Amino acid sequence: MKETGLDAFRFSISWPRLIPNGRGEVNPKGLQYYNNLINELLDYGIEPHATLCQYDLPQVLEDEYNGWLSPQIIDDFTAYSDVCFREFGDRVTNWTTLNEPNAAALLGYNIGHAPPGRCSEPFGNCPNGNSVTEPYIVGHHSLLAHSSAVSLYRKKYQEKQHGVIGINIFIYDFVPLTNSTEDTTATERAMAFYTGWFLDPLYHGDYPDVMKKNAGSKLPKFSNNQSEQLINSIDFLGVNYYSIMYVKDDPQAASSNERDFLADICVKTTYTNNSTIRYVPPYGLQGVLEYFKQYYGNLPIYIHENGYPMNQDVIFDDGPRVEFLSEHLTSLTDSVRNGSNTKGYFVWSLMDLYELLGDSTYGLYYVDFADKELRRYPRRSAIWYADFLKGRRAAMPGRSSDSSLAAGSGQAIFRFLGGSGQGFRQHW
């Protein structure tokens, strides 16, 4: 990390590693593990950014009351958060409560591809679950757990530790497939379901009207006290962004007898707007940031994840990933110049790892998984990104015929935001 030029590192604390029984006794080895990590980062001048929960949950809580499906999770998550704030908050000043809880609710309780793998026919081949209602319930409890942990941090720790706390969401830049009024309205509806689902409660204290209309009684309600605690319960928003999603209106979905979350949106989505090979236009990131600026008061934002998947067998020449990063950092520069309150950027990911979904990897560093020592080798993207962070002009292939233009645009981030890059934190 130091050799690459990073000045911050984002990681998640594993609740089962720290408190294996979900509540009560803290595992001293887990505590030592994170203390060692945090101290080592600080020794190298790298700022730790910690996320409290990223998909994993102590199995005992899943067995006892079905985890996020029960309101009991709110108190247990708050108590776990208290341990983290108490043990690490003297050195960690950037906290994220939950990593993409909107995606976790859909992948874990609607589609069944992520923990705990719940869904119901005809929505997937899962052993148990009810995907008609469960994503809404899990999202509701996630929001309440977040606001409870934030309330604790602000009352007990923030003034003394001088930290900030936020939440992270997964987001697409939703774009109408056609210029029709129907597809335009469908796109607004998709954004409300995927993004407004969490951001509206955090800024307005309630779910979007279109969600309440389409989901009906399946969508839980907030009490007045819960709404008040939710409003302004983030100091920043973390964003995981990878791609544009094209949206087409699907009114027939409304006629389904047992509609799940996806059917309630009444849209069809695709990664491409034609039959060509999938390409991720860089303006999608700019579109997302402009949306936040217009509809949510230009809140402070960290890009927590942004990267390009490739086959793990690509050992060195990951040119498409270099192109993706160059173009998206250029788009990010334009967004900041246009007033986006973006505070930092993390690439996903530093090195190849065991991805949750699929066989692709995102690492700038290749990891030889067949080697017992898991040796790591820099890919072309790692070399390019290190040059970018250190202010060097890197020869950069891109869609523009002028390859120096893309590199120059990357340089502009440093000139525009502080010269050395310190004014705009380049993160993983």
N, C-alpha and C positions, 0 to 999 in steps of 0.2 A: 504493500500500500504506500509506504513512504517513498520507495523508489519510483513509483508511478506518479506521485505528486498529489495524492489525496490529502485533504485536510479534515475529512470527516468519514465516519463509517456507520452505516445503519445495520442494526442487528435486532433479532427478536429474542426475548427471554422466554425460555420454555417453562411454562407453569408446572408440568409434571416433573421436570428436572429439579426445580427449586422446592416445590411442595408436592411430593408424590401422591399424598393422600388428599390433595385438593384443598385442604384446610389444616390448620394446626402446625405440627412440627416442620421446621425448615431443614432440608437436607444440607448438611455442612459442606459436602463435596460440590453440590450445585452452587451454593453460595460462593465457595472458593473459585469455582470455574469462572463465574461472571466478574468477580472482583479482579481476578488475574487478567481477564480480557480487557476490562475497563482501564485498569492501571497501565497495561502495556500500550493501549491506544494513546493514553495521555502522555506516556513517556516519549512517544514518537510525534507528539504534537497533533494527534488526530482526535477530533471531537466525536464522542460517542452519541449516537441517536438511537434510543431504545424503544422497541415496540413491546407492549405487554402481552399481546396474544395474537399469534398468527396460525390459526387453524387447530393447533394442538390443545388438548384438554385432558386433565387427569382422568383416567379411565374410571376411577371410583365414582366421580360425579356423574358420568354418563350412565353407569350402572345404577346409581342410587335414584336419580330423578330425571334422566334423559337430558342432562346438560342444559344447553341453551333453550330447550323447549320449556323449561320450568323457570318461574320467577325467582326460585332459590338461587339461581346462578348470579343474580345481582349482588347479593350480600357476599357470596364466596369470591366473586371477582374483585369486589371492593377490598376485601380483607387481603387477598393476594397482592393487589396493587399497593396496599399499605406497606407490605413487607418490602416490595421493590423500592418504593419511595424512601423508606427508612434506611435500607441497606446501601442503596446505590445513589440516592439523590444528592449526596454531597459532591458527587463527581459527574453525574448525568443530569444535564439541564434541558435536554430535548426529549420529551416523552410523547409516544403515540399509544393510545389505549388499545385500539383494535386495528388489525390489518384487513382492509377490504371486506368488512362484514356484509356488504351487499352481495359480493361474489360468494362469500362463505355460505350465506343463507341459501342461495340458489344452487350452488354446486353440491352442498352437503345435504340439502333437504328437498330439492326439487328434481335435480338431474341425477344426483347420487354418485357423482364422480369424485367427491372430496369427503373427508371425514364429517359426520359419521356414516355417510353413504346411505342416506334415507331417501326414499321416494315411493311412489306407488304406481301401479299400472293405470293407464297406458303410458305413463311418463318415464318409465325406465324399468330395468330389471333389478330391483332392489328387494332385500328380504323383508323390509318393514318400512313404515312411514306413511304419511298422508301429504303428498306434495300439493294438494289443493289448499291447505291451510298453514302448513308448518313453516314455509319461508317467511310468511308475514309475522308469525309468532316469534320466530328466532330473530328477525330484524328488530322487532319491538323490544325484546329483552336485551338485545345488543345495545340499542340506544340508551336504555335505562341503566344498564351496567356502565356504559361509558360516562353518562352524566353523573352517576353516583361516584365513580372513581375521580372524576374531575373535581366534584364538589369537595371530596376529601382532600385532594391535593391542594386546592386553593385555600381551604380553611386551616390546614395543618402544616403544609410544607412550603408552598410557593414563595411566601414572603421571606422565609429564611434561606431557601435554596436558590432563589432567583431563576427558576426554570420556566419553561413553557410547556403546554400540553395540548394535544390535538387528537384528531382521528384521521384515518386513512380510508379512501374509497377507491374502488375500481371504476374506471370510466372509459367509454368510447366517445369519439366525436360522431354523433349521430347525424347523418346527412340524408335528405330525401332522395329516393331512387329516381324520382321524376320531379318535374316542376308542378305537378298537380296539387290542388288545394288539399286533396285527401292525404297524399303522402307527406305534405308539409305538416298537417295536423297530426298525423301518425308519428312523425319525428318528434314533435313537441311532447307527445304522450309517452314515447319511449324514454325521453330524457327525464320526464317526471317520475317514471317508475324506477329507472335505474339509479338516477342521481338525486332527484328531489325526494325520493323515499327516505334518504338520510339527511340531506341538507335542509329541506324544509322544516323538519322538527328542530334542527339545531339553530335555525334562524327565525322561524315563525311559531314554533311550538306545536306544529301539527303536520299531518301528511298532506300532500297535494290533493286538491279537490278531485282531480280526475282519478286518482287512486281510490279515494273514498267512494266515488261513484261506481267504478268498474269492479272493485273488490267487494264492496258492500260489507256485510257482517263478518267476512273473513279477516278484515283489517282491524286489529285491536285499537282501542281508544286510550288517549292519555288523560289522566286527571289534571285538574288545574295546577296542582303542585308539581306534577311531573313535567308539564309544559314549561312552567317557569324555570325549573332546574335545567331543562334542555336548552333553552334559548341562550345563545352566546356561551355555550359550554365548550368552545374550542378557541385556543389562541392562534391556531393555524390549521390548515387542511392539508393532509398528505394525499397525493394523487398517484395512482398507478395507471399509466396510459401507454397503450401499445399500438392502437389501430383505429381507423375509421370503420364505422358500421353503416351500411346503406339500409334505409328503411322504406318498406312498402306497406301501405294500409291493408289490413286483412279483416274486413268486417264480419266474415263468416265465423271467425273465432269466437265471436260473442254468442253464437248460437249453441256452443258446446254445453252439454248438460253439467259436467263437472269440470269447470275451468280451473287450470292451475295458474300460477303467477304469470307465466309466459303467455297463456291464452288471454288473460285479463288485459294485457296490453293491446291485443288485437292488431299486431303487426307481424310482418315477415322481415327477416334481416339477412343480410349477406355481406361478406367482406369485400366483394367486388361489384362494380356497377356494369360490368360487361363480361365477356368470356375470356378475357386475357389473364395472364398469370398475375397472381395477387401482388400488388405493390402498395406500400403504405405511404401515401402522400404526406409530406411533412407538415402541410398546413393544418392537419387535423389537431395537432397539439396547440397550435395558435388558436384554433376555433374553440377548443375546450377552455383555454385560459380567458378568452374573450367572453365566453358564456358566464364564467364565474364573476368576471368584472362587472358585467351588466346586471346579473340577477342576484348576486349574493354579496354586494357591497365591496367588491375587490378585496376579499379577505387575503391574509398572508398565506402563501402556498409553498409547499415543498413538492417537487416532482420526486416521489419516492421510488418509482420504478419506471424505466423506459429502456427498451432493448429489443434486439432482433434475434429470433430463433433460427438455429441452423443445426444440421446433423452433427452429432458429437464427433463423428469421424473426420470432420474438417479440422485438421491439426493446426494449420497456420493461416492459409489464405482465405480469411473470412471477409473478402471485399464488400459483399452486400451489407455486412454489419457496419463497416467503416462508413459506407455511404449513408446508411440509416442514421448513424450518430451525427455525422456532419450536417446532414439536412435538418435533423430535428433540433440540433443546437442552434442552427441558423434561424429556424422558426421561433425558437425560444427567445433569441436575441430580439427579433422583431416584436414579439409580445411584450417584452420588458420595455422596449422603446415606446411602445404604444400605451404604457401605463400599467401593465400587469404587475401585481404585487408579489411576484415570485421571488422567494428567498434562497432557493437552492435546488440542486439537481443531482440525483443519484442514477447511475447506470445500473441496470440489471443485466448481468451480474458480474462481480469481480472475477469469478472462476466458475468452471463447470460444476454443477452440483446435482443432487438427486431431485429433479423437478417433480412437482406434484402431478402435473398433467402431461402426457405424451412423452416422446423419446427425444425431442429436440432439447438443445442446451443453449444458454445465452452467454456463456463465459467469455470474457476477454482473454482469459488465460485458459489454455487447454489443460485438462487433468487426465493423466493416464490412469484410468480406473483399474487396469490390469496389473499395474505395478503396486507392490505391497506398500511402498512409501508414498504412493499417490503423487508422483512428481508432477510439477506444473511447468508449463512452457508458455511464453507470451505469444499470443496470436498477433496478426497484423493489426487488429483493432486495439490491442493493448499498447502497442508501440505508437500508433497514431494518437490515441487518447493521452498518453503520457506527454507526447510532443505538444498536443493541444493545451494541456494544463500548464505546461511550462512555458507557454508563449512562443513556441517555435512554429514556423511555417512548415506544415507537413504537406508533401505532394499528395493530392487527394483526388481519386477518380470519382466522378459524380455524373449526374444527368446533364449538368451544364457542360458545354464543350470547353469552358474555361476552368480547368481543374483548380487553378490557384484561387478562383473566386470563393469556392467553398471553404478553403483553408483560411482565406482572408476574413470571411464572415465569422469564422470561429475566433480569430484574433480579436474581432471587434467586441466580443463579449468582455474581454479583459480591459480593453481601452474604455469601453462605455461604463463598466461597473467597478472600476477600481484599479486598473493597471496590472496588478499582480494576480488577480483572480480571487483575492481574499474578500473583496466586496461581494462576490457572487460565488458561493461555496459550490465547488464541483464535488459531488458525492457519489458513493456507490450505494 
